[in-house]
Amino acid sequence: MDKFIKFGIIAFLSSFISLQAAEFESNVALSNDYIWRGMTQTSEEAAISGGFDIAGDNGLYFGTWASNVEFGDNAATELDWYAGYASEFENGMTYDIGYLKYTYPGEDSLDFEEIYFGLGYGLVGFTFSAGQDDAPNNSEFSLAIGDTGLSVTYGDYEDTGDYTLISYDLPVDLAGLGVSIGFSDFNAEASSGLADEDRILLTFSM
């Protein structure tokens, strides 16, 4: 699908979000690494990221998110755009369907898109991301351990590898900053040519 059509769809969906009823949110984070699906995106260096979201009371939302990256090429920034619809069934199960565009200014050959569908019920979640134009698919399961702040995520990235992330939100507030620690483990498929990775993570966010 032509990129102008896709961005047109995002603009079309966002136009249905009433500014008077919209909820605006922003986020900023500093981490010792940017881990995505178990793999470092910053060559194990620190990452600064942030995003902005607009959500309407009709379930439609639109947002953008960015971070520094380091792949050894011209790409220094990842800039993502997404739009979707989220709601809830009568039985309390939530669902979320949307479109996500990953862009890398300066290295357009890395750009790719996904259409995702997620389900959640209580403390359990599942998201399937369908890669577009030959990009691989990803399946991800998540489990929150009660109200402890501890969560476990397991994912399978097609033809690439599988990953596990254990994360814990510390019950502290440092001048308005949330603090989380985590452990990420990535097992590469032999045919991918990638190496296994594991990383301890520390993130400050607000």
C-alpha positions as CSV (number, residue, x, y, z in Angstrom):
1,M,0.0,0.0,0.0
2,D,1.4,3.4,-0.9
3,K,2.8,5.3,2.0
4,F,0.7,8.4,1.3
5,I,-2.4,6.3,1.4
6,K,-1.4,4.8,4.8
7,F,-0.6,8.2,6.3
8,G,-3.9,9.3,4.8
9,I,-5.7,6.6,6.7
10,I,-4.0,7.8,10.0
11,A,-5.1,11.3,9.3
12,F,-8.6,10.2,8.5
13,L,-8.9,8.2,11.7
14,S,-7.4,11.0,13.8
15,S,-10.0,13.5,12.3
16,F,-12.7,11.6,14.2
17,I,-11.2,12.3,17.5
18,S,-13.0,15.3,19.0
19,L,-10.4,17.7,20.5
20,Q,-12.9,18.6,23.3
21,A,-13.3,15.0,24.3
22,A,-9.7,13.9,23.6
23,E,-7.3,12.7,26.2
24,F,-3.7,13.9,25.6
25,E,-0.8,12.0,27.0
26,S,3.0,12.3,26.7
27,N,5.9,10.1,27.9
28,V,9.6,10.4,28.2
29,A,12.1,7.7,29.3
30,L,15.8,7.2,29.8
31,S,17.2,3.7,29.7
32,N,20.6,2.1,29.6
33,D,19.6,0.4,26.4
34,Y,16.8,0.3,23.8
35,I,15.6,-3.3,23.6
36,W,13.0,-4.2,21.0
37,R,11.8,-7.7,20.8
38,G,14.9,-8.8,22.7
39,M,17.4,-7.1,20.5
40,T,19.4,-4.0,21.2
41,Q,18.6,-1.0,18.9
42,T,21.4,1.2,20.3
43,S,24.4,-1.2,20.3
44,E,23.9,-1.5,24.1
45,E,24.2,2.2,24.7
46,A,21.8,4.5,26.5
47,A,18.5,5.5,24.9
48,I,16.3,8.6,25.3
49,S,12.8,8.1,24.0
50,G,9.5,10.0,24.1
51,G,6.0,10.0,22.6
52,F,2.7,11.7,22.4
53,D,-0.8,10.2,22.2
54,I,-4.3,11.5,21.5
55,A,-7.2,9.2,22.4
56,G,-10.9,10.0,21.9
57,D,-13.8,8.7,24.0
58,N,-15.0,6.8,20.9
59,G,-12.0,4.4,21.1
60,L,-9.9,5.9,18.3
61,Y,-6.3,6.9,19.0
62,F,-3.3,8.4,17.3
63,G,0.3,8.7,18.4
64,T,3.9,9.0,17.7
65,W,7.1,7.8,19.5
66,A,10.8,8.4,18.9
67,S,14.1,7.1,20.2
68,N,17.8,7.3,19.3
69,V,19.2,4.2,17.6
70,E,22.6,2.9,16.5
71,F,22.9,0.3,13.7
72,G,26.2,1.3,12.3
73,D,24.6,3.1,9.3
74,N,23.0,6.5,8.6
75,A,20.1,5.9,10.9
76,A,20.4,7.8,14.2
77,T,16.6,8.1,15.1
78,E,13.6,5.8,15.0
79,L,10.3,7.7,14.5
80,D,7.1,5.7,14.8
81,W,3.5,6.6,13.8
82,Y,0.5,4.7,14.8
83,A,-3.3,4.8,14.8
84,G,-6.0,2.4,15.9
85,Y,-9.1,1.6,17.7
86,A,-9.4,0.1,21.2
87,S,-12.5,-1.0,23.1
88,E,-13.9,-3.7,25.4
89,F,-16.4,-6.5,25.1
90,E,-19.2,-7.0,27.6
91,N,-17.3,-9.8,29.3
92,G,-14.5,-7.4,30.2
93,M,-12.1,-8.6,27.5
94,T,-10.3,-5.7,25.8
95,Y,-9.2,-5.5,22.1
96,D,-7.0,-3.2,20.1
97,I,-6.5,-3.1,16.4
98,G,-4.2,-0.6,14.6
99,Y,-1.5,0.3,12.1
100,L,2.1,1.1,13.1
101,K,4.8,2.6,10.8
102,Y,8.5,2.4,11.8
103,T,10.6,5.0,10.1
104,Y,14.4,5.7,10.2
105,P,15.2,9.2,8.9
106,G,18.4,9.0,6.9
107,E,18.1,5.3,6.2
108,D,14.7,4.8,4.5
109,S,15.5,1.2,3.5
110,L,14.9,0.2,7.1
111,D,11.3,1.5,7.2
112,F,8.6,-1.0,7.6
113,E,4.9,-1.3,8.7
114,E,2.8,-3.6,10.8
115,I,-0.9,-4.1,11.4
116,Y,-1.6,-5.3,14.9
117,F,-4.4,-6.9,16.8
118,G,-4.4,-7.3,20.6
119,L,-6.6,-9.0,23.2
120,G,-6.4,-8.6,27.0
121,Y,-8.3,-10.1,29.9
122,G,-7.4,-9.4,33.4
123,L,-3.7,-9.8,33.8
124,V,-3.1,-11.6,30.5
125,G,-2.5,-10.1,27.1
126,F,-1.8,-11.3,23.5
127,T,-0.7,-9.2,20.5
128,F,-0.2,-10.4,16.9
129,S,1.6,-8.0,14.6
130,A,1.4,-8.8,10.9
131,G,4.4,-7.4,9.0
132,Q,3.6,-5.7,5.7
133,D,5.5,-6.1,2.4
134,D,7.4,-9.2,3.5
135,A,8.3,-7.9,7.0
136,P,8.1,-10.7,9.5
137,N,5.2,-11.3,11.8
138,N,5.4,-11.2,15.6
139,S,3.4,-12.9,18.3
140,E,3.6,-11.7,21.9
141,F,2.1,-12.9,25.2
142,S,2.2,-10.9,28.4
143,L,1.4,-11.6,32.0
144,A,1.2,-9.2,35.0
145,I,1.8,-10.8,38.4
146,G,-1.1,-9.3,40.3
147,D,-0.4,-5.8,41.6
148,T,3.2,-6.5,42.4
149,G,4.6,-4.4,39.5
150,L,6.2,-7.6,38.1
151,S,5.4,-8.7,34.5
152,V,6.6,-11.3,32.1
153,T,6.5,-11.1,28.3
154,Y,7.3,-13.8,25.8
155,G,7.5,-13.2,22.0
156,D,8.2,-15.1,18.8
157,Y,9.6,-12.9,15.9
158,E,9.1,-14.9,12.7
159,D,12.4,-16.2,11.1
160,T,14.3,-14.1,13.6
161,G,14.1,-15.5,17.2
162,D,12.2,-15.6,20.4
163,Y,12.5,-13.4,23.4
164,T,11.6,-13.1,27.0
165,L,11.4,-9.9,29.1
166,I,11.0,-9.9,32.9
167,S,10.2,-6.4,34.2
168,Y,9.6,-4.9,37.6
169,D,8.3,-1.5,38.4
170,L,9.9,-0.4,41.6
171,P,7.5,1.1,44.2
172,V,9.4,4.4,44.3
173,D,8.9,7.9,43.0
174,L,12.1,9.8,42.3
175,A,11.0,13.4,41.8
176,G,8.1,12.3,39.7
177,L,10.1,9.6,37.8
178,G,9.0,6.0,37.7
179,V,11.8,3.4,37.9
180,S,11.8,-0.1,36.4
181,I,14.4,-2.8,36.2
182,G,14.3,-5.8,33.9
183,F,16.0,-8.7,32.2
184,S,15.8,-9.4,28.5
185,D,16.8,-12.6,26.8
186,F,16.9,-13.2,23.0
187,N,17.4,-16.5,21.4
188,A,18.2,-16.1,17.7
189,E,17.1,-18.6,15.0
190,A,20.1,-20.3,13.5
191,S,19.0,-19.3,10.0
192,S,18.8,-15.6,10.9
193,G,22.5,-15.0,11.2
194,L,21.9,-13.0,14.4
195,A,23.5,-13.6,17.8
196,D,21.8,-14.4,21.1
197,E,21.5,-11.5,23.4
198,D,20.8,-10.9,27.1
199,R,20.7,-7.6,28.9
200,I,19.9,-6.1,32.3
201,L,17.8,-3.0,31.9
202,L,17.3,0.1,34.0
203,T,14.7,2.7,33.0
204,F,13.6,6.1,34.4
205,S,10.3,7.3,33.0
206,M,7.6,10.0,33.4
